């Protein structure tokens, strides 16, 4: 028997994991037969198995939960890991017990799975079902799972929007600065350009000469920017979970914007 120090256990009814779409990796789900007259059973996640059983098979093993009077439960199933409270932290070891045995819940949450996108109609249907059981039963704080996830990521989304705004501003300033540098370079090389034209150079070759200088500046700046972005992206992992430290599509997209911008600046300045 494995004793868990202080892992909080979650009380659920049969069908909870299928409703929220959490895959079951081994064993079975709770059933209506897991009632007061049945043995105490529990379902754990993969993080719990790794922490307390390692490579051993947890099915049929007993665990003693410190919370709730040191009850002993038999493991009947294993589900995948999920972020239960905080998306920034790795999934904690979790234990689920059946509602029929541990029904001392305060403000329980009802999970409803539906294919409809009409939240108002679904809410009305749920209220009607509750009214049939207990007229006037308070049903409140009704939200979709997507809305709850968005609310938990509100601060991260704000940081992302601010970063995007600063990124667009930096792109604008870079474009203005690049145009200014190329325009100043063309003014300084006006005599050289005049001599080249007198010797037979075409306007296309003159533009290519100026654009080559701009592309060289963009290439140097892009390499420096990629190096700084790769180093600074590690700091963003604290605020934006599941973000890669080296996002190649983003780097390619930024470079694809910068190089045509240098070409346009060369055309405008010359």
Secondary structure, DSSP 8 states (H G I E B T S, - for coil): -EEESS--EEEE-TTHHHHHT--EEEE----TTSSTTS--EEEEEHHHHHHHTTTS--TT-EEEESTTT-EEEEEEEEE----SS-TTS-----EEEETTT----SS-------S---HHHHHHHHHHHHHHHSTT--------HHHHHHHHTHHHHHHHHHHHHHHHHHHHHHHHHHHHHHHHHHHHTHHHHHHHHHTT--HHHHHHHHHHHHHHHHHHHHHHHHHHHHHHHHHHTTTSTT--SS-HHHHHHHHHHHHHHHHHHHHHH-
